[in-house]
Amino acid sequence: MSDVSDLFEARDGHVVIHVHVQPRAGRSAVVGRHGDALKVRVAAPPADGRANDAARTLLAETCGVAASAVALVSGAASRVKRFRVDGVEPTDVAVRLRRAIAAAGNPGPGPRR
């Protein structure tokens, strides 16, 4: 299994996940890595924060938490975002991210240098 420790930062009682969002996709899904970020595609357009909401919902499903436990921390108008996930253990997040990336079948490139 690949290392995913560069995709998130562990904090006291929560993690912050680095996410690269591609809006207006055919369907919403985790698709792999994009450098040091988790790459997700969402069907929603970027207008009115709908892509952010769709990414938040997808991350909640991926991490096994309620959508209310996930909050956008930065990058509201950018494809590169950071989401805070409350009430999770970093080891659990690592396992779930590995599974999601493996299920996507596209580990993507490693970290950018």
Secondary structure as GFF3:
##gff-version 3
##sequence-region A 1 113
A	DSSP	three_ten_helix	5	7	.	.	.	ID=ss1
A	DSSP	beta_strand	8	10	.	.	.	ID=ss2
A	DSSP	beta_strand	14	22	.	.	.	ID=ss3
A	DSSP	beta_strand	29	34	.	.	.	ID=ss4
A	DSSP	beta_strand	37	41	.	.	.	ID=ss5
A	DSSP	three_ten_helix	47	49	.	.	.	ID=ss6
A	DSSP	alpha_helix	50	63	.	.	.	ID=ss7
A	DSSP	three_ten_helix	67	69	.	.	.	ID=ss8
A	DSSP	beta_strand	70	74	.	.	.	ID=ss9
A	DSSP	beta_strand	80	86	.	.	.	ID=ss10
A	DSSP	alpha_helix	90	104	.	.	.	ID=ss11
###
